[in-house]
């Protein structure tokens, strides 16, 4: 059936419209069966912890990890660790956040692109965005960059591919990467929850739905999938270039662990590998605090944003 005819139907149900894509009215033939297929997938995730943070600087630790599964068996695990120092810089009366990467001995690895403190990805454009939000952007950029160091064609990230940050958009531009989000805020044009609506409409045990939208420009495309017949969860899967149904089939075969039935175990494993513990956080604080010459001045800077912690302790 012609998509253009469906787009003209005013009484049809579709995902709610957005400036980022054109909606395609729902049709039963867009439900597809998921097959049991062997293959290789590499899952990437990052973890971070804040060591010191003030109004005008942030020192954080970031760990990026990857797990590769071949025929549903763990083949390889890799990780890398960085310190990220974010400072402020004013150019032509415009405030920027400037991230720099260091190794554990505080030797500079590289300078990263600066971000306008009122960039829409971290701010509402009126007040300056929190400096800590730059850590999240940098972590995502490092996850994407890490994919270049792995010998795998099928990369899966945790979370969303869609981003308002131009640096992330540029990093994704020439890569074919998938991302799975554990939660979503997708609605139909009748106000129903999209995943619930599709699950009610499907008559298949495990399935994926595509096409759902026509993305505009470089915006990611969306697949909705139920990856295990006994799962109670339906996930949003985004991809930014070519659509390959084999990826969904391989993901399904990796989603059989009872810890989180229907969710790829590779993402559970890589989350554990990347996670930074509270004990590690305290270790980093002690380690780098001991290297500072003027701890009193550091305390003054930290006090610019930590007054709420005092109230929390009182209450």
C-alpha positions in Angstrom: 0.0 0.0 0.0 1.3 3.5 -1.0 2.8 5.4 2.0 1.7 8.7 0.5 -2.0 7.6 0.6 -1.6 6.7 4.3 0.1 10.0 5.1 -3.0 11.8 3.8 -5.4 9.9 6.0 -6.5 12.3 8.8 -8.3 9.6 10.9 -5.5 7.1 11.0 -3.4 6.4 14.2 0.3 7.1 14.1 3.1 8.2 16.4 2.6 11.8 17.5 4.1 14.2 15.0 7.5 15.9 15.7 9.8 18.4 13.9 12.4 15.6 13.7 10.4 13.2 11.6 7.3 12.5 9.5 4.8 10.1 11.0 3.7 7.0 9.1 0.2 5.8 10.0 0.1 2.3 11.6 -0.4 -0.7 9.4 -0.4 -4.4 10.3 2.1 -5.3 7.6 4.8 -3.3 9.5 4.9 -5.9 12.3 7.7 -8.4 11.6 8.5 -11.7 13.1 11.8 -12.0 14.9 13.9 -15.1 14.0 16.5 -17.0 16.0 19.7 -15.9 14.2 23.4 -16.3 15.3 25.8 -13.4 14.8 28.1 -10.9 16.4 27.2 -7.8 18.4 29.4 -5.4 20.4 27.7 -3.5 23.2 29.3 -0.2 24.5 28.4 1.7 27.6 30.1 4.3 29.9 30.1 5.1 33.5 31.3 8.2 35.3 31.6 9.8 38.8 32.2 13.4 39.8 35.3 13.9 41.9 35.2 17.6 42.4 32.7 20.2 40.9 32.2 23.9 41.3 30.5 26.6 39.3 33.5 27.0 37.0 35.3 23.6 36.9 34.5 19.9 37.1 36.8 17.0 37.5 35.3 13.6 36.8 36.3 10.0 36.1 34.9 8.2 33.0 35.1 4.5 32.2 34.1 3.2 28.8 33.5 -0.5 28.3 32.7 -2.9 25.5 31.6 -6.5 25.4 31.5 -8.5 22.1 29.2 -11.5 21.8 29.5 -14.0 19.0 26.7 -16.6 18.6 25.5 -15.5 22.0 28.8 -16.3 23.7 31.1 -13.7 25.3 34.0 -13.2 22.9 35.9 -10.2 24.2 35.8 -7.4 26.8 37.6 -4.1 26.6 37.6 -0.9 28.6 39.4 2.4 28.9 39.5 5.0 31.6 39.9 8.8 31.6 39.9 11.8 33.8 38.0 14.7 32.4 38.7 18.3 33.5 36.1 20.9 32.4 37.1 24.5 32.9 35.5 27.8 31.8 36.7 30.1 29.1 35.3 33.5 27.9 35.7 34.5 24.3 34.1 37.7 23.0 32.0 37.9 26.1 30.6 34.4 25.5 31.1 31.7 28.2 32.3 28.3 27.1 33.0 25.0 28.9 36.3 23.5 27.8 36.8 19.8 28.4 40.3 18.2 28.5 41.1 14.5 28.8 43.9 13.2 31.1 45.2 9.8 32.1 45.2 8.6 35.7 48.5 10.4 36.4 47.0 13.7 35.2 49.0 13.7 32.0 47.1 15.5 29.2 45.8 13.2 26.5 44.0 15.7 24.3 41.9 18.9 24.4 38.2 18.5 23.3 35.9 20.9 21.5 34.5 23.7 23.7 30.8 23.9 24.3 28.8 27.2 24.6 27.5 27.4 28.1 24.1 28.3 26.7 24.1 25.5 24.1 20.5 24.0 23.8 21.8 20.5 24.7 22.7 21.7 28.2 20.7 24.9 28.7 17.3 26.5 28.0 19.2 29.3 26.3 18.5 31.8 29.1 20.6 30.6 32.0 24.0 28.8 31.7 23.8 25.1 31.6 25.3 23.1 34.5 29.0 22.3 33.9 28.3 18.6 34.9 26.2 18.1 31.8 29.3 18.5 29.7 30.5 15.3 31.3 27.5 13.4 30.0 28.2 14.7 26.4 31.8 13.9 26.6 31.1 10.4 27.9 28.8 9.8 24.9 31.4 11.1 22.5 34.0 8.7 24.0 31.6 5.8 23.6 31.2 6.6 19.9 34.9 7.1 19.5 35.6 3.8 21.3 33.6 2.0 18.5 36.4 2.9 16.1 38.9 0.9 18.2 36.8 -2.3 18.0 36.8 -4.9 15.3 33.0 -5.1 15.0 30.5 -4.0 12.4 27.4 -4.3 14.7 27.6 -1.7 17.5 24.9 -1.3 20.1 24.8 1.6 22.6 22.7 2.0 25.7 20.2 4.9 25.7 19.3 7.2 22.8 21.0 8.1 19.6 19.0 11.3 19.2 20.8 14.3 20.7 20.5 18.0 20.5 24.3 18.4 20.8 26.0 19.1 17.4 29.2 17.4 18.5 27.4 14.1 19.0 25.5 14.5 15.8 28.7 15.0 13.9 30.4 12.0 15.6 27.5 9.8 14.5 27.3 11.1 11.0 29.3 8.4 9.2 28.6 5.5 11.6 26.0 2.8 11.5 25.2 2.4 15.2 22.1 1.1 17.1 20.9 2.2 20.5 18.4 0.7 22.9 16.5 2.8 25.3 15.1 1.2 28.5 12.4 3.9 28.7 10.7 6.2 26.2 8.2 9.0 26.0 6.6 8.1 22.7 2.9 8.7 22.2 0.4 8.0 19.5 -1.6 10.9 18.0 -4.6 9.7 20.1 -2.6 10.1 23.3 -1.9 6.4 24.0 1.5 5.1 25.0 3.1 4.0 21.7 4.6 0.8 22.9 1.5 -0.3 24.7 -0.6 0.5 21.6 1.6 -1.6 19.4 1.8 -4.5 21.8 -2.1 -4.6 21.8 -2.2 -4.5 18.0 0.4 -7.2 17.5 -0.6 -10.9 17.2 3.0 -12.2 17.3 4.9 -13.7 20.2 8.0 -11.6 19.6 8.1 -8.9 17.0 9.5 -5.6 15.8 7.7 -2.7 14.1 9.2 -0.8 11.1 8.8 1.6 9.4 7.3 3.9 12.0 8.6 7.3 10.9 10.5 9.0 8.1 13.3 10.9 9.8 14.3 14.4 8.8 17.9 15.1 7.9 20.3 13.3 10.1 17.8 12.4 12.8 17.8 8.7 13.8 15.2 6.2 12.7 13.1 4.3 15.2 12.2 0.6 15.6 9.9 -0.7 18.3 10.6 -4.3 19.4 9.5 -7.0 21.8 12.7 -9.1 21.9 11.3 -12.1 23.9 7.9 -13.8 23.8 7.6 -13.8 27.7 8.9 -10.3 28.2 6.7 -7.6 29.7 8.9 -4.9 28.1 8.8 -3.2 24.7 11.9 -1.2 23.7 12.7 1.6 21.4 15.7 0.9 19.1 17.2 3.7 17.2 19.6 3.5 14.2 21.1 6.3 12.1 21.8 4.8 8.7 21.0 1.5 7.1 18.4 -0.7 8.5 19.4 -4.4 9.0 16.7 -6.7 10.4 19.4 -9.3 11.2 20.6 -7.0 14.1 17.1 -7.3 15.7 17.2 -11.0 15.3 20.6 -11.3 16.9 19.6 -8.9 19.7 16.6 -11.1 20.4 18.8 -14.2 20.9 20.9 -12.2 23.4 17.8 -11.2 25.4 17.0 -14.5 27.1 18.6 -14.0 30.5 16.0 -14.1 33.3 17.7 -11.2 35.1 16.0 -8.9 32.6 14.0 -11.1 30.2 13.7 -9.4 26.8 16.6 -7.0 27.3 20.0 -7.8 25.8 22.3 -9.3 28.3 25.2 -7.7 26.6 24.0 -4.3 27.8 23.6 -5.7 31.3 27.1 -7.0 31.3 28.7 -3.9 29.8 26.8 -1.7 32.3 28.5 -3.7 35.1 31.9 -3.4 33.5 31.6 0.4 33.1 29.9 1.2 36.4 32.0 3.3 38.8 31.5 2.4 42.5 31.3 4.7 45.5 34.5 3.2 46.8 36.3 4.2 43.6 34.9 7.7 43.9 36.2 8.1 47.4 39.6 6.8 46.3 39.8 9.3 43.5 38.9 12.2 45.8 41.6 11.2 48.3 44.2 10.7 45.6 43.7 14.0 43.8 43.0 16.0 46.9 46.4 15.1 48.2 48.0 16.5 45.0 46.5 20.0 45.5 48.6 22.7 47.0 45.7 25.0 48.1 42.9 22.9 49.5 41.3 26.0 51.2 40.8 27.7 47.8 39.3 24.5 46.4 36.8 24.4 49.2 35.7 27.9 48.4 35.1 26.9 44.8 33.2 23.8 45.8 31.0 25.8 48.0 29.6 27.7 45.0 27.2 24.9 44.2 27.1 22.6 47.3 24.9 24.5 49.7 21.9 22.2 49.0 24.0 19.3 50.4 24.3 21.1 53.7 20.5 21.4 53.9 20.0 17.8 52.9 22.2 16.7 55.8 20.3 18.9 58.2 16.9 17.7 57.1 
